[in-house]
Amino acid sequence: MSCLEATIDPILLSVYARTFKSITDEMSISMEQTTRSPILCEAKDYVTGLYDGEGRMLEQTENLPILAFSLAPVCKYIKEYFGDEIYPGDVIFHNDVFSLGNQNNDVAAFKPVFLDDKLVAWTAVKGHQADIGGNVAGGYNPNAVEVWQEALRIPPVKIWDRGKPRRDVMNLILTNMRARRDQEGDFNALIGACQVGARNLTALIDKY
């Protein structure tokens, strides 16, 4: 038996696994109860997840199975993109298909979780938006010949910076969308679900 195997407590490991699942399920319930768009609250076209400090998946709840494993690659990319400029209280948006996004309508929110100033985990939610700008309402333009004609591309951008909302950034994004009030509600639901996950994950870390 290796040293690593000897130090693993199978009971505690099971507690972690079930708690991770419970957290992502609660994040999903938060999304279902707070979003405005039927695409999210009825069709459940979203995914919620927990990731370690390096962006590796700990748990996901795939309400729409096609979104399985869609967040971890972007989480790793965001960590590399911002480097040392990731702080407690940050929330980062992303949808860009040229940096590992799956489609522009699926906007993701990522929130880093810290322990004693060390990045230890991430919470994340990706949800399909009813509109994402571009030439055609809804974001699907069959006549498009390049991605710039389809939708607004959102590379990694901080929508919250050290616990403070970036209203200028949110306004820039919402100005490019048709159903501004609904979109703002859905974006806030993404952020809120990340906050729910971070709060519960922090409680788990504090307990153990």
N, C-alpha and C positions, 0 to 999 in steps of 0.2 A: 504494500500500500504506500502510495506516495505521500509526501508531507502535505500537499494540497488536499488530497482526499481525506486525510486524517483530521483536518481542521474544519471540514464542512459539517455543519449540524443539519441533518436532513429535516428535522422538525422545523427549525427556524427557516430553512430554505422554503419549505412548504408555506409557512406563514407569509414570507415575502411574496411568493408567487401569487397566493390568493389575494393578498392585499393589493398588489399591483393591479390584478384583474378588477378588484372592487373599485379602485381609483379610476381606471379608464372607463368603467361602466358608469360611475357617477359623473364623470366628465361628459359622457354621451347623454345622460339624462339632463344635465344642464343645457346642452345644446338643444335637445328636443323641446325643452320647456321655455327657452328664451329667444329662439330665432323667430323671424317674421315670415320667411319664405317657406311655402309648402315643400319645396325641393329638399329643405333641411328638416323641418319639423314633422313632415308626413312621410316623405320618401326616404328620409334618413341618409341622404347622399353626403355622408361625412365619415371621417375616421378620427379616433382619439388615441393618443399613445403616450408612453413613458419611455425615456431613453437615458442611458448613462451619460457621464460627462463627455465621452468621446462620440456620442451620437448613435451608439449601438442599441438596438431595440431591447427593452425589458418586457413590455407588454403593449398590445394594441387591441382595441375593440373595433372591428371592421363592420360597421353597420351596413356598408356597401362593400361586398367582398373584393370588387375590382380595385379598391383603394388599398388593399393589403400591401404592406411593405413599401408604400409610396412616400413615407415621411423620413425614414432613417437615412437614406442617401442625401436628402436635402439638409437634414440636421447636421450631418458630417460636413457638408459643403459650407453651411452657415458658420460653423465653428472655425473652419479654415479661413473663411472670408473675413471675419471680424478679428480673428486672432485674439490678442490680449484686450481688445476693446469690447468685451462682453461683461456686463455688470449686473448686480442684483437689481431687480425691477425693470429690466429690459423686456420688451416684447417685439418680436421681429416678424414681419410679413414677407411672404414669398409666393410667386406663382409662375415664374419664368421658365418656359420650356427649354431654354438653352442652358439652364443651370439645374437640370435634373427634375424640373416640374413635369407633371404628366399631361396637364392641359391648362390653358390659361384661366378657364372658369373655376378651377379648383384652387382657391386661395388658402394658404396655410399660415397659421400663427404658431410661433415657437417662443417658449419662455424658459430661460435658464434658471436652474435651482442651485443655490449656493449653500455651503456649510463652512463657517469660519473663513469667509472670503475665498473659498475654493469652489470652482464649478464642479458639481458632482452629478448633475442630472439635468434633463430637459423634460418639459411637458409640451405637447403639440396637438393641434387640431387642424384638419384640412376639411373644407366644406365647399361644395359646388355653389357658385353664386349665380343668381338669376340673370344678372347682367354684369359684364366686365368691360364695357366700353366697346370701342371699335365701330366698324361700318354698319353692322347689323345688330339689332337688339337681341340679346341672348348670347352673343359671342360666336355664333356659328355662321360663317359667311362662305357659301359654296363657291363664290366667285373670287375669293381671295387667292392671290398668287404668292403672298409672303405673309409672315406672321404679324407684321405691323398693321396689316389691313384687318386682322381678326379681332384684336383685343388689346387692352392695356397690359403691358408687361411690367411685372413688379419684381425686380431683383431683390436680394436681401436688403431690407430697409427697416430701421427701428421706428415702430409706431408708438412705443413707449421707451423712454430713455431714463434709466435710473429711477424708475417709479413715477415719472411724469409723462403724461400723454403728449405726443407730438401732434398738436392740432393742425399745424401747418402741413404735415405729411398726410394726415388723414383727409384734410380738405383737398389736397392735390389729387389723391386717389378718387375721392367721392365726386369731385368735379367732372371726372371723366366717365361717370356712370349715370344711367338714365333714371333709375329709381333710387334717388339719393337717400331718402329717409329709410326705406326698407334695407338698402345696402348697409347703411350705418348700423342699423339694428342687428343685422347678421354679423357684421364685423365685430361688434361689441360682444355678441354671443361667443364668437371664437375666442376673444380675449378672456371673457369670463370663464369659459370652460378650462382654459389654460391656468387661470388663477385657482380654480377649484382643485385641479390636479396638483399644482405646486403646493397649495396649503396642506393637502392631505399627505403628499410625499414628505414635506418638511416635518409633519407630525410623526410620520413613521420613522424618519431619521432621528428625531429627538427621542423617541421611545427606545430605540435599540442602539 
